[in-house]
């Protein structure tokens, strides 16, 4: 399987040596579940896209410090690509910024959350339509790092999971688009380093709460399998 990583930001320079760039994190996560997987990186901020939409089996949109509602040329172009993927029923997984972008450019709405920063390990609970991912009331943990939130999913979206902090933490559109607010590619060590760098911006309460939450384990590898199985599944 070949998966295209739509890279929407750079890792903070201070952290690249220890943790790599976002496509490196996704490759490590996905390959650890299936060594046969190949990833291809597209620097969408620089205008790099596949010459043929079908040159990979599916796409993953990474996180970003940008907001999907910023009127930036590269964001609008990526939004049009999301719309094309939707029209052509190409497999797409959106993570954090990618989760918000799918909602925003397919007719939903993303805004700066009034709840402030969502950082550290967050728990989401499955709804009664979560299907193959889990039954209603079951939970999963992922590292989060965001200020924006989806406040209105795109039409025809199915809400697979939610939390008190993030009502739309996992969404699906049709059988070809899956999105999550959390970061399966973030190791807790990376999140801790990021929290240290953002301590002043977060405020002491959010910082301490985020650091404390990192004592919990995450379900990153389980989520990686969801992503792989979703992209590999046949469209019906």
Secondary structure, DSSP 8 states (H G I E B T S, - for coil): -EEEEEE-S---HHHHHHH--HHHHHHHHHHHH-TT-EEEEEEGGGT---SSTTSSSEEEE---SS-TTS--HHHHHHHHHHHHHHHTT-EEEEETHHHHHHHHHTT-EEEE-TT--EEEEEEEEE-TT-GGG--TT-EEEEEEEESEEEEE--TTEEEEEE-SS-TTSEEEETTTEEEESSBTT--HHHHHHHHHHTHHHH-HHHHHHHHHHTTS---HHHHHHHHHHHHHS---
